[in-house]
Amino acid sequence: MAKSNFSSNAASASRAVARPRRSGRAEAGFSIVEVLVATAILASALVALAQLFAIAQASNGAARSSTLTMILAEQKLEQLRALQYTFDRVGLPVQDTTTDLAVYPPTASGGKGLSPHTDNTLQANTNGYVDYLDQYGRTLGGGTVIPENTAFIRRWSVEPLPTNPNNVVILQVLVTRQRDRGTGDAGSVSRGAQEARLMTIKSRKVQ
């Protein structure tokens, strides 16, 4: 009887010892599955993060480009507004027609100043109404031939105001990165993405 009890106790102990081993194997198996699932989730998250980073980088680049084109357009507009367009003391019109704004700093001769042009100079690179800039916004000069390191093309126009052509001019500036704007240069010239186009008027004032 004692032997029977001993055998029963030994078997129970054996089962008790065996159970944790099965549980240990099960836990080890679940751990591997969890690691695989976690790895898959992490990989998916990293791919999504990389895509978001690429989109954010592209958006930041576009924003920087748009900001710089606007600054360059404002600079040229201020140069145009600073040119002489007045009446002298006896009431005769005085107008700058020679300042070269295609170089920096502007020179007193060799340019067009505020001379109106018969064509729409925003549509094409017109001598005296265009300058080229590198990626840092530094002037590379003017003319109809685009320099090699050009990153921005800046065109401007001077037009008499139809209702008061002798005393008011319309000043416009277009800054683009595109060497060929296609249909954007047709008609009244549309502003494209990452481009800047500004307009103002300048009237004669008595000195």
C-alpha positions as CSV (number, residue, x, y, z in Angstrom):
1,M,0.0,0.0,0.0
2,A,2.9,2.3,0.8
3,K,4.5,1.5,-2.5
4,S,1.3,2.3,-4.3
5,N,1.0,5.7,-2.6
6,F,4.7,6.4,-3.3
7,S,4.2,5.5,-7.0
8,S,1.1,7.8,-7.1
9,N,2.9,10.6,-5.5
10,A,5.9,10.2,-7.8
11,A,3.6,10.3,-10.9
12,S,1.9,13.4,-9.6
13,A,5.2,15.0,-9.0
14,S,6.4,14.0,-12.5
15,R,3.3,15.5,-14.0
16,A,3.7,18.7,-12.0
17,V,7.3,19.0,-13.2
18,A,6.3,18.2,-16.8
19,R,3.6,20.9,-17.0
20,P,5.9,23.9,-16.5
21,R,8.1,22.5,-19.3
22,R,5.1,22.5,-21.7
23,S,4.2,26.0,-20.5
24,G,7.8,27.1,-21.0
25,R,7.8,25.9,-24.6
26,A,4.4,27.6,-25.2
27,E,5.8,30.9,-23.8
28,A,8.9,30.6,-25.9
29,G,6.7,30.1,-29.0
30,F,4.5,33.1,-28.2
31,S,7.5,35.3,-27.7
32,I,8.8,34.5,-31.2
33,V,5.4,35.3,-32.7
34,E,5.2,38.6,-30.7
35,V,8.7,39.6,-31.9
36,L,7.8,38.9,-35.5
37,V,4.5,40.9,-35.2
38,A,6.3,43.7,-33.5
39,T,9.0,43.7,-36.2
40,A,6.4,43.8,-38.9
41,I,4.6,46.7,-37.2
42,L,7.9,48.6,-36.7
43,A,8.9,48.1,-40.4
44,S,5.5,49.4,-41.6
45,A,5.8,52.4,-39.3
46,L,9.3,53.2,-40.5
47,V,8.1,53.0,-44.2
48,A,5.3,55.4,-43.4
49,L,7.7,57.7,-41.5
50,A,10.1,57.7,-44.4
51,Q,7.3,58.7,-46.8
52,L,6.1,61.5,-44.5
53,F,9.7,62.7,-44.2
54,A,10.0,62.8,-48.0
55,I,6.7,64.7,-48.3
56,A,7.7,67.2,-45.6
57,Q,11.1,67.7,-47.2
58,A,9.5,68.4,-50.6
59,S,7.0,70.8,-49.0
60,N,9.7,72.6,-47.2
61,G,11.8,72.9,-50.4
62,A,8.8,74.3,-52.3
63,A,8.1,76.8,-49.4
64,R,11.7,78.0,-49.4
65,S,11.6,78.4,-53.2
66,S,8.3,80.4,-53.1
67,T,9.6,82.6,-50.3
68,L,12.8,83.4,-52.2
69,T,11.0,84.2,-55.5
70,M,8.8,86.6,-53.6
71,I,11.8,88.3,-52.0
72,L,13.5,88.6,-55.4
73,A,10.4,90.1,-56.9
74,E,10.0,92.6,-54.1
75,Q,13.7,93.7,-54.5
76,K,13.3,94.4,-58.2
77,L,10.0,96.3,-57.6
78,E,11.7,98.5,-55.1
79,Q,14.5,99.2,-57.5
80,L,12.0,100.3,-60.1
81,R,10.0,102.4,-57.7
82,A,13.2,104.2,-56.7
83,L,13.9,105.5,-60.2
84,Q,13.2,109.1,-61.0
85,Y,9.7,109.8,-62.4
86,T,8.8,113.3,-61.5
87,F,8.1,116.9,-62.6
88,D,10.8,119.5,-62.4
89,R,10.2,122.9,-60.8
90,V,8.7,124.4,-63.9
91,G,6.3,121.4,-64.5
92,L,8.2,119.5,-67.2
93,P,8.3,115.7,-66.9
94,V,11.5,114.1,-65.8
95,Q,11.9,110.3,-66.3
96,D,14.8,107.9,-65.8
97,T,15.3,106.1,-69.1
98,T,19.0,104.9,-68.8
99,T,19.5,103.1,-65.4
100,D,20.6,99.6,-65.9
101,L,18.8,97.4,-63.4
102,A,20.1,94.1,-64.8
103,V,23.3,94.5,-62.8
104,Y,23.9,95.0,-59.1
105,P,24.4,97.6,-58.0
106,P,22.5,99.4,-60.7
107,T,24.4,101.7,-63.0
108,A,23.3,105.1,-64.3
109,S,23.6,104.2,-67.9
110,G,23.3,101.2,-70.3
111,G,19.8,100.2,-69.3
112,K,16.2,101.1,-69.9
113,G,15.2,102.7,-66.6
114,L,11.5,103.4,-66.7
115,S,11.2,103.4,-70.4
116,P,8.0,101.6,-71.5
117,H,8.4,98.8,-74.0
118,T,6.1,98.2,-77.0
119,D,6.0,94.4,-76.3
120,N,5.0,92.6,-73.1
121,T,8.4,92.0,-71.6
122,L,7.0,89.5,-69.1
123,Q,6.5,87.1,-71.9
124,A,10.1,86.7,-72.9
125,N,13.6,87.5,-71.8
126,T,14.0,91.1,-73.2
127,N,17.3,93.0,-73.0
128,G,16.9,95.8,-70.4
129,Y,13.9,94.1,-68.8
130,V,15.4,90.9,-67.4
131,D,18.2,89.7,-65.1
132,Y,19.3,86.3,-64.0
133,L,20.2,85.1,-60.5
134,D,22.0,82.1,-59.0
135,Q,20.6,79.8,-56.3
136,Y,21.6,82.3,-53.6
137,G,19.9,85.3,-55.3
138,R,23.1,86.9,-56.6
139,T,22.7,88.7,-59.9
140,L,24.4,87.2,-62.9
141,G,23.6,90.0,-65.4
142,G,21.0,90.5,-68.1
143,G,20.5,90.1,-71.8
144,T,18.7,87.4,-73.8
145,V,21.2,84.6,-73.2
146,I,20.7,82.7,-70.0
147,P,23.9,82.3,-68.0
148,E,25.0,78.7,-67.1
149,N,24.5,79.0,-63.3
150,T,21.0,80.6,-63.5
151,A,18.5,79.4,-60.9
152,F,16.0,82.3,-61.2
153,I,14.8,84.4,-64.1
154,R,13.5,87.8,-63.2
155,R,11.5,89.8,-65.8
156,W,9.9,93.2,-65.4
157,S,7.7,95.5,-67.4
158,V,6.9,99.2,-67.5
159,E,3.6,100.2,-69.1
160,P,1.7,103.5,-69.2
161,L,-1.6,103.5,-67.3
162,P,-4.2,103.7,-70.1
163,T,-6.3,106.3,-68.2
164,N,-3.3,108.6,-67.5
165,P,-0.4,107.5,-69.8
166,N,1.7,110.6,-69.3
167,N,1.9,110.6,-65.6
168,V,1.4,107.0,-64.3
169,V,3.1,103.8,-65.1
170,I,2.3,100.2,-64.2
171,L,5.3,98.2,-62.9
172,Q,5.2,94.4,-62.9
173,V,7.8,91.9,-61.9
174,L,7.8,88.1,-62.6
175,V,10.3,85.7,-61.0
176,T,10.5,82.1,-62.2
177,R,12.7,79.1,-62.0
178,Q,11.5,77.8,-65.4
179,R,13.6,78.4,-68.5
180,D,10.6,77.4,-70.7
181,R,7.3,78.4,-69.2
182,G,5.3,77.0,-72.1
183,T,1.8,78.4,-72.3
184,G,2.5,80.4,-69.1
185,D,4.1,83.1,-71.2
186,A,1.0,83.5,-73.4
187,G,-1.5,86.3,-73.2
188,S,-1.3,88.3,-69.9
189,V,1.3,85.8,-68.5
190,S,0.0,83.6,-65.7
191,R,1.8,82.9,-62.5
192,G,2.8,79.3,-61.9
193,A,3.6,77.3,-58.9
194,Q,6.7,78.5,-56.9
195,E,6.7,81.7,-58.9
196,A,6.1,85.3,-57.9
197,R,4.4,88.1,-59.7
198,L,4.0,91.6,-58.2
199,M,2.4,94.7,-59.6
200,T,2.2,98.3,-58.5
201,I,1.8,101.8,-60.0
202,K,4.2,104.8,-59.9
203,S,2.9,108.3,-60.5
204,R,4.9,111.5,-61.2
205,K,5.6,113.7,-58.3
206,V,6.9,117.3,-58.1
207,Q,10.5,117.4,-57.0
